[in-house]
C-alpha cells in the first residue's frame, strides 16, 4: 500500500475509534502499518493510580499484554519524562543503545515481545494522565527511517482529537443498536451530517443549540454559522472530513488525511462564549448504516453549560497545553503558585515555566489578571478550601 494511503487508512481507523472503543485494535494496527512497524501499542495511563485506562497492543504476545495491563506494571520507561509532547521520536534518541539493552524497561517490556527499535510519542499529558503511542520492529530488523517517523507524526493530531473525545464519551459505543438513546445522554452536542452539511441526526443537546439559534443554525441548505467567514470554514471542514472518510485510495490521500479532523470556534451574536466544534469523518460504522447519508460527525461543546470541563475550555480558547490549563485552573483558586504546584505534584520551577507560557498565551502578566480572566470566561476562581 502507498504510504499516503496507509496514513489515510490510519486516520480513518482512529476516527472509527471515536465512536466505538472496540475499534482501537484496528486503529493501532493501521498506525503501525503507516509507520512500517511490525508491532504497535497505545497506552492511556492513570499515573497516580499506576493503572492503564486503555492498553492496546497489536501483535503483542497475549500473556505479556495481560501482564503489562495489570495495575502497577512497568509500562513506561523512566526516560519517558523527557519525551517532547506531540512529537514522534526514535526510541534510541532517548537512550543510547548500550544503556537501553541493560535497562529494566527493555528487558521487562520490550524484549519479551522480541522487539528492539521503536518510534514513540507522548500524545497527551494532564496532571493525572499520560497517553503514549509506540511502533516497534522485531530484534534484527533495521531501525526506522525518517519517513517512518514522519508517518507517525502525521497521525498524532488525529489521535489527540480522538482521545479528547474519549474522555467525554467514556466507554459509550455509538455504533450499538440503541445508539440514538446513548447519543442523547452524552455531555456534548452531536450532529451527523452529509458532505454538504445537511443534518441526518441531531441529539437533544444539539437540537437545543440550533433551535435558539445562537452561533449555529440548521436550515434547508444545511448547517450555518452566524458569521460569513466562520460559515465558510465550517462548510470547508465538513467537506474535507467527508472526503477523508471515503475509503478510496488516490493521489489526494495525503491531503485528505491531513485535513480529516478540525477543531474550530463559532462566535455567538448574543455575546455568549463561542461554541467549540470538533469535526471528524465517520467511516463505515453502524452510525452510517442507521443514517445512510451521514458522513461527518460534529461534536459541540457549549462553554455556557455548567458541566463543560474548565481545562478543556482553556485549551480550546487560548491554545494551552493540558498541563498549562490544569495549572491555570489551580491558580484560579487564589492561593498562589506554590500551593498550585503542590496540588499538581510538580516542582516550583516547572510551575513557573508553565505560568510564563500561560501569561504569554492569554495576554496576562500577573496572577491577579489571570484570575480575572478565568472569572470573565465563567471558570471557577475561588479561595482555597
Secondary structure as UniProt FT lines:
FT   HELIX           3..19
FT   HELIX           21..23
FT   HELIX           24..34
FT   TURN            35..36
FT   STRAND          39..46
FT   TURN            47..50
FT   STRAND          51..58
FT   HELIX           62..69
FT   TURN            71..72
FT   HELIX           78..82
FT   STRAND          89..90
FT   HELIX           91..93
FT   HELIX           97..102
FT   HELIX           104..105
FT   HELIX           106..110
FT   HELIX           111..113
FT   STRAND          115..125
FT   STRAND          129..138
FT   TURN            139..140
FT   HELIX           146..169
FT   TURN            170..171
FT   TURN            174..175
FT   TURN            177..178
FT   HELIX           179..183
FT   TURN            184..185
FT   STRAND          189..193
FT   TURN            195..196
FT   STRAND          199..202
FT   HELIX           204..211
FT   TURN            212..213
FT   STRAND          216..219
FT   TURN            220..221
FT   STRAND          222..225
FT   HELIX           228..245
FT   TURN            251..252
FT   HELIX           253..258
FT   STRAND          262..266
FT   TURN            269..270
FT   STRAND          275..281
FT   HELIX           286..290
FT   TURN            292..293
FT   STRAND          296..302
FT   TURN            303..304
FT   TURN            306..307
FT   HELIX           310..318
FT   HELIX           322..331
FT   TURN            332..333
FT   HELIX           337..344
FT   HELIX           348..362
FT   HELIX           367..376
FT   TURN            377..378
//
